[in-house]
Amino acid sequence: MIPANIIYGIFEQAITVLQTLVIALGAGLGIWGVINLLEGYGNDNPGAKSQGMKQLMAGAGVAVVGMVLVPLLSGLFSV
């Protein structure tokens, strides 16, 4: 049987990887939003400005979830 501390260590690493991936996804979405926002201002396109702002805010929200909520998963299976 596998000791509990090894399983918990693997779980901690998985949470760290998940946190990194969620923050990277949020950052990518935010960068994409900034590009669309700047494109909207450059071409005076209100649709692109609106879409860019939505993507920027969504990316920030996803990054905050990655920073705040994902680490709380470690408390679910505390030994």
ABEGO torsion letter per residue (X at the ends): XBBAAAAAAAAAAAAAAAAAAAAAAAAAAAAAAAAAAAAAAAAGBAAAAAAAAAAAAAAAAAAAAAAAAAAAAAAAABX
